[in-house]
Amino acid sequence: MRVLILGADGYLGWPTCLYFSQRGHEVIGIDNYFHRNAAAELDCESLVPTPDLVQRAKIWEELTGKKIKVHIGDVTDYDFLLSIFKEYNPDTVVHYAEQPSAPYSMISRNEAAFTLQNNLISTLNIAYAVKEGNPDCHIIKLGTMGEYGTPNIDIEEGWLEIEHKGRKDKFLFPRQAGSLYHTTKVQDTDLLWFYTRMWGLRVTDLMQGPVYGLSTDEADLDKRLMPYFHYDEIFGTVLNRFIVQAVAGYPLTVFGKGNQTRGFLNIKDTMQCVYLSATQPAEHGQLRVFNQLTEAFSVNQLAEKIKKVGDRLGYNVKIDQIENPRVEKEDHYYNVQYTGLLELGLKPHFLTDEILESFFAITDQYKSRINKDAFFKGISWK
Ligand SMILES: NC(=O)c1ccc[n+]([C@@H]2O[C@H](COP(=O)([O-])OP(=O)(O)OC[C@H]3O[C@@H](n4cnc5c(N)ncnc54)[C@H](O)[C@@H]3O)[C@@H](O)[C@H]2O)c1
């Protein structure tokens, strides 16, 4: 398979390049270094020092003899993207190239406008590049479980059958996002569903929960191959942040009551989910939606798990409930259906104490790089 990975320098993009390359596929990685540059400007850089995409591709080739082709460019630049499609004619495109942070999108109008423009135009360009460049190409787009919000009914896997006044039809599951970023993800889905209906595209939309971890079989070969690791309020996801806070001796920052519940997954499972979707693609004219999570926890449950393991390892972990800067329900119903990826063959890595211990061990090696000012920047939703 020839796989085009957009957002290849990112937390998920880079290990995905390695995962496909290791399995013998031809990989082309694209990034414009938005994330690297924004993290440097906002003083919230990765815990793990990461060579840039070009350098990491060289390291991978030196170690394994496998080549990842890299281009630095912007997916919102249509001429650039189309030239890549024409040059490589990919079988699969994995779309990670978005502004991925809810807090970033809530900083001010400028960041909101950038997020809208970047995320929607990149998705639009991919739809057009596939139509013009190779209509058989399967699009795998990363959505988020945050698109659904926290409705007071079960969250189905993408679609909902509705009976109304004696008639039935099937619709995308209702979405009510909790940030501007999440709103752009809803709009991405709508864009792709529109073009799937118009042009018969083949699309898999992975409604992913927050990912944790930084260890994959390929990245573990050499520490220079590790993915970014963000623990800050802007680009860090909650579990990654809690682990680094615990190692730094900083109280775990639980927002509000901490009863907010979300579905999580290990980065190793993200790799599996994307790979399984690529090797068993959607049909022409199909928008296939999978809910990509392996287990659900409330923020308090996560904090307690980390405290238990951290205390056992001698970190004396404290938990602080701070005023919630977000507008979100702190008590809510949460029951998600997620069988599709398991049926494709996903073998989940659950959040065991052993996994947490290994996570503490890696984080501890980079303790001297922790920037405590990055934990809380006070970005408010109000
Ligand atoms: N990490 C998670 O927990 C999580 C959860 C749910 C969904 N997602 C989704 O997965 C995708 C990847 O997330 P991530 O955590 O790896 O984010 P990331 O920021 O680490 O990776 C995205 C990469 O895309 C690049 N990029 C952004 N805009 C670009 C553009 N216009 N042209 C070229 N490159 C561009 C960035 O520089 C970055 O390297 C995102 O779409 C995000 O919404 C992530």
The ligand as an SDF file (V2000), in Angstrom:
LIG
                    3D

 44 48  0  0  0  0  0  0  0  0999 V2000
   -4.0980   13.2200   20.3860 N   0  0  0  0  0  0  0  0  0  0  0  0
   -5.3450   12.9460   20.7480 C   0  0  0  0  0  0  0  0  0  0  0  0
   -5.6090   12.5680   21.8900 O   0  0  0  0  0  0  0  0  0  0  0  0
   -6.4650   13.0770   19.7570 C   0  0  0  0  0  0  0  0  0  0  0  0
   -7.7570   12.6950   20.1500 C   0  0  0  0  0  0  0  0  0  0  0  0
   -8.7950   12.7860   19.2240 C   0  0  0  0  0  0  0  0  0  0  0  0
   -8.5600   13.2440   17.9360 C   0  0  0  0  0  0  0  0  0  0  0  0
   -7.2900   13.6330   17.5890 N   0  0  0  0  0  0  0  0  0  0  0  0
   -7.0790   14.1050   16.2170 C   0  0  0  0  0  0  0  0  0  0  0  0
   -5.9710   13.4120   15.6560 O   0  0  0  0  0  0  0  0  0  0  0  0
   -5.2540   14.2740   14.7790 C   0  0  0  0  0  0  0  0  0  0  0  0
   -3.7890   14.2890   15.1680 C   0  0  0  0  0  0  0  0  0  0  0  0
   -3.6800   14.7200   16.5170 O   0  0  0  0  0  0  0  0  0  0  0  0
   -2.2680   14.8750   17.2170 P   0  0  0  0  0  0  0  0  0  0  0  0
   -2.5080   14.7900   18.6670 O   0  0  0  0  0  0  0  0  0  0  0  0
   -1.2770   13.9820   16.5740 O   0  0  0  0  0  0  0  0  0  0  0  0
   -1.9400   16.3980   16.8610 O   0  0  0  0  0  0  0  0  0  0  0  0
   -0.5230   17.0290   16.4590 P   0  0  0  0  0  0  0  0  0  0  0  0
   -0.7020   18.5140   16.4920 O   0  0  0  0  0  0  0  0  0  0  0  0
    0.5630   16.4650   17.2840 O   0  0  0  0  0  0  0  0  0  0  0  0
   -0.3520   16.5540   14.9520 O   0  0  0  0  0  0  0  0  0  0  0  0
   -0.9340   17.2300   13.8780 C   0  0  0  0  0  0  0  0  0  0  0  0
    0.1870   17.5880   12.9210 C   0  0  0  0  0  0  0  0  0  0  0  0
   -0.4030   18.2110   11.7840 O   0  0  0  0  0  0  0  0  0  0  0  0
    0.3900   19.3080   11.4070 C   0  0  0  0  0  0  0  0  0  0  0  0
   -0.4710   20.2550   10.6970 N   0  0  0  0  0  0  0  0  0  0  0  0
   -1.4950   20.9980   11.1810 C   0  0  0  0  0  0  0  0  0  0  0  0
   -2.0270   21.7310   10.1980 N   0  0  0  0  0  0  0  0  0  0  0  0
   -1.3430   21.4370    9.0630 C   0  0  0  0  0  0  0  0  0  0  0  0
   -1.4430   21.8800    7.7330 C   0  0  0  0  0  0  0  0  0  0  0  0
   -2.3450   22.7840    7.3600 N   0  0  0  0  0  0  0  0  0  0  0  0
   -0.5780   21.3750    6.8200 N   0  0  0  0  0  0  0  0  0  0  0  0
    0.3640   20.4560    7.1680 C   0  0  0  0  0  0  0  0  0  0  0  0
    0.4990   20.0030    8.4380 N   0  0  0  0  0  0  0  0  0  0  0  0
   -0.3550   20.4970    9.3740 C   0  0  0  0  0  0  0  0  0  0  0  0
    0.9560   19.8510   12.6970 C   0  0  0  0  0  0  0  0  0  0  0  0
    2.1450   20.5970   12.5050 O   0  0  0  0  0  0  0  0  0  0  0  0
    1.1850   18.5810   13.5050 C   0  0  0  0  0  0  0  0  0  0  0  0
    2.4930   18.0930   13.3690 O   0  0  0  0  0  0  0  0  0  0  0  0
   -5.9180   15.6350   14.8460 C   0  0  0  0  0  0  0  0  0  0  0  0
   -6.7950   15.7720   13.7610 O   0  0  0  0  0  0  0  0  0  0  0  0
   -6.7140   15.5830   16.1290 C   0  0  0  0  0  0  0  0  0  0  0  0
   -7.8510   16.3910   16.0410 O   0  0  0  0  0  0  0  0  0  0  0  0
   -6.2440   13.5530   18.4670 C   0  0  0  0  0  0  0  0  0  0  0  0
  1  2  1  0
  2  3  2  0
  2  4  1  0
  4  5  1  0
  4 44  2  0
  5  6  2  0
  6  7  1  0
  7  8  2  0
  8  9  1  0
  8 44  1  0
  9 10  1  0
  9 42  1  0
 10 11  1  0
 11 12  1  0
 11 40  1  0
 12 13  1  0
 13 14  1  0
 14 15  2  0
 14 16  1  0
 14 17  1  0
 17 18  1  0
 18 19  2  0
 18 20  1  0
 18 21  1  0
 21 22  1  0
 22 23  1  0
 23 24  1  0
 23 38  1  0
 24 25  1  0
 25 26  1  0
 25 36  1  0
 26 27  1  0
 26 35  1  0
 27 28  2  0
 28 29  1  0
 29 30  1  0
 29 35  2  0
 30 31  1  0
 30 32  2  0
 32 33  1  0
 33 34  2  0
 34 35  1  0
 36 37  1  0
 36 38  1  0
 38 39  1  0
 40 41  1  0
 40 42  1  0
 42 43  1  0
M  CHG  2   8   1  16  -1
M  END
$$$$
